[in-house]
Structure formats: structure tokens, C-alpha cells
């Protein structure tokens, strides 16, 4: 089984448990499905191109819940890997290639208008995506098709 297929078969809870195992703080944090659903609905109710809610920070990682109602900018994080768990909807993930019109948003964060020569992959509810530090990526959202995803940002990469 290839790596991409293996990642799709991992349950989201297992991925989150693995991420939480690296936490420097004692205890376990659980995000109940009902809580994520309520937070997702509130983000979508904002009717914004992009809305997010920061969740707890732990030693080498932090989490957020994000909702997109349209395509965002291309981005690359020099020192953070991204792990996305798709909570709702479908999108096209464009990754690799070169960021067009790159600009430094803040130290270690490059943004741009799009990606040239990247690979396109369809992602949908239940998929888990791992994006290494330094890899350009962009979520392409079809108009009228909201996309909600849980993000784990692993720092110090």
C-alpha cells in the first residue's frame, strides 16, 4: 500500500493522539466531534473567505480549526509542517512547484497568488494530509462549496 493510501486509512483520532503524545504538558486533550461540529458551524456562519479559531498550543505543535469558502493564497512555511484533517467538504490541494509572486508575510511564512507546476490532488471529508515544512501548498475551493479542516502545525522543522 502506498503512503498516500495509508494516510487516508488512518482514523483522525489516531493522528491526533500521535500529535498529542509529543505535548510537553501532562494530560490529554480531547476535541469531541460535537464540539468540532459546533465550532465549524460558527466559522461558516461568518460568511468569510477564510475564518479560523486557534486551539491549544503544546510544546512543539499547535492546532486550529479553519473554514474556507473560497480559494486562499499559496503558502509555504519554512519551519512548520502542516497536518490537515478534512472535517467537511471537498477541495483541490495544489502542492509542490513554485509560488507565484512570493512575499514574506512574516519571518518563515511565504505567501503568493498561486503555484506554478504543482501537483493537484482532490481531498475530501475524512482525508488526512501531511505537508512538510518548505513545501508550497494551496487549497483550491469551488465557489459555494465550503471546506472545513482541523490543522495541526508542527513547529521547529
C-alpha positions as CSV (number, residue, x, y, z in Angstrom):
1,X,0.0,0.0,0.0
2,X,1.4,3.4,-0.9
3,X,2.0,6.2,1.7
4,X,-0.9,8.3,0.4
5,X,-3.4,5.4,0.6
6,X,-2.1,4.5,4.0
7,X,-2.6,8.1,5.3
8,X,-6.2,8.1,4.1
9,X,-7.0,4.9,6.1
10,X,-5.7,6.3,9.4
11,X,-8.5,7.4,11.7
12,X,-8.3,11.1,12.6
13,X,-8.3,10.3,16.3
14,X,-5.2,8.2,15.9
15,X,-3.4,11.0,14.2
16,X,-4.4,13.5,16.8
17,X,-3.4,11.1,19.6
18,X,0.0,10.8,18.0
19,X,0.4,14.5,17.8
20,X,-0.7,14.9,21.4
21,X,1.9,12.3,22.5
22,X,4.6,14.9,21.8
23,X,3.0,17.5,24.1
24,X,5.2,18.7,26.9
25,X,2.3,19.2,29.2
26,X,0.7,16.4,31.2
27,X,-2.8,15.2,30.5
28,X,-4.8,14.5,27.4
29,X,-6.9,16.9,25.3
30,X,-9.9,15.6,23.5
31,X,-11.9,17.5,20.9
32,X,-15.3,15.9,20.7
33,X,-16.9,15.6,17.3
34,X,-19.9,17.6,18.5
35,X,-17.6,20.4,19.7
36,X,-15.8,20.5,16.3
37,X,-19.1,20.5,14.5
38,X,-20.4,23.5,16.6
39,X,-17.1,25.4,16.1
40,X,-17.2,24.6,12.3
41,X,-20.8,25.9,12.0
42,X,-19.8,29.1,13.8
43,X,-16.9,29.6,11.5
44,X,-19.1,29.1,8.4
45,X,-21.8,31.4,9.8
46,X,-19.2,34.2,9.5
47,X,-19.6,34.0,5.7
48,X,-16.0,34.9,5.2
49,X,-13.5,33.8,2.5
50,X,-11.4,32.4,5.4
51,X,-12.2,32.0,9.1
52,X,-10.3,30.2,11.8
53,X,-10.1,29.5,15.5
54,X,-6.9,28.9,17.3
55,X,-6.9,25.9,19.6
56,X,-4.5,25.0,22.4
57,X,-0.7,25.2,22.0
58,X,1.6,22.4,23.1
59,X,5.4,22.2,23.2
60,X,6.2,21.6,19.5
61,X,2.8,22.0,17.9
62,X,-0.4,23.9,17.9
63,X,-3.9,23.4,16.5
64,X,-6.6,25.4,14.8
65,X,-9.9,24.8,13.0
66,X,-10.2,26.6,9.7
67,X,-13.1,27.1,7.2
68,X,-12.7,28.3,3.6
69,X,-15.4,29.5,1.3
70,X,-13.0,30.4,-1.5
71,X,-9.5,29.7,-2.7
72,X,-6.8,31.2,-0.5
73,X,-3.3,32.3,-1.2
74,X,-0.4,29.9,-1.9
75,X,1.8,29.5,1.1
76,X,5.0,27.9,2.4
77,X,6.1,27.6,6.0
78,X,9.9,27.4,6.4
79,X,9.8,25.9,9.9
80,X,6.3,24.3,10.3
81,X,4.8,21.2,8.9
82,X,1.0,21.1,8.4
83,X,-1.3,18.2,9.1
84,X,-4.9,18.7,7.9
85,X,-7.8,16.5,8.8
86,X,-10.7,17.3,6.5
87,X,-13.8,17.8,8.5
88,X,-16.3,18.8,5.8
89,X,-16.3,19.4,2.1
90,X,-14.1,18.8,-0.9
91,X,-11.2,20.8,-2.3
92,X,-8.2,20.5,-4.6
93,X,-4.8,20.6,-2.9
94,X,-2.1,22.1,-5.1
95,X,1.3,21.3,-3.7
96,X,5.0,21.5,-4.7
97,X,6.0,23.7,-7.6
98,X,6.9,27.3,-7.2
99,X,4.9,30.1,-5.5
100,X,4.0,32.9,-8.0
101,X,4.6,36.5,-6.8
102,X,6.1,35.4,-3.4
103,X,6.2,37.8,-0.5
104,X,7.2,37.3,3.1
105,X,4.1,37.6,5.3
106,X,6.2,37.3,8.5
107,X,9.5,35.5,9.2
108,X,9.4,32.0,7.8
109,X,6.0,32.5,6.1
110,X,5.9,33.0,2.4
111,X,2.6,33.7,0.6
112,X,1.8,34.3,-3.1
113,X,-1.0,34.4,-5.6
114,X,-0.8,30.8,-6.9
115,X,1.5,27.9,-7.5
116,X,3.2,27.1,-10.8
117,X,3.9,23.5,-11.8
118,X,2.4,22.0,-8.6
119,X,0.6,18.6,-8.2
120,X,-3.2,18.6,-7.9
121,X,-5.0,16.2,-5.6
122,X,-8.6,16.0,-4.6
123,X,-9.2,15.9,-0.9
124,X,-12.5,15.4,0.9
125,X,-14.1,14.7,4.3
126,X,-12.1,12.2,6.4
127,X,-8.8,12.7,4.4
128,X,-5.6,13.4,6.4
129,X,-2.9,15.4,4.7
130,X,0.7,15.9,5.8
131,X,2.6,18.8,4.3
132,X,6.3,19.0,5.2
133,X,7.9,22.3,6.1
134,X,9.1,24.2,3.0
135,X,6.5,22.7,0.6
136,X,4.4,25.3,-1.2
137,X,0.6,24.5,-1.0
138,X,-2.7,26.0,-1.7
139,X,-6.3,24.8,-1.2
140,X,-8.5,25.5,-4.3
141,X,-12.1,25.8,-3.2
142,X,-15.0,25.6,-5.6
143,X,-17.4,28.6,-5.2
144,X,-20.3,27.7,-3.0
145,X,-18.7,24.6,-1.6
146,X,-17.4,25.3,2.0
147,X,-14.4,23.4,3.2
148,X,-13.6,22.9,6.9
149,X,-10.4,21.4,8.2
150,X,-8.6,20.7,11.5
151,X,-5.0,21.8,11.4
152,X,-2.0,20.6,13.4
153,X,1.1,22.8,12.9
154,X,4.3,21.1,14.0
155,X,6.9,23.7,14.8
156,X,10.7,23.6,14.7
157,X,11.1,21.7,11.5
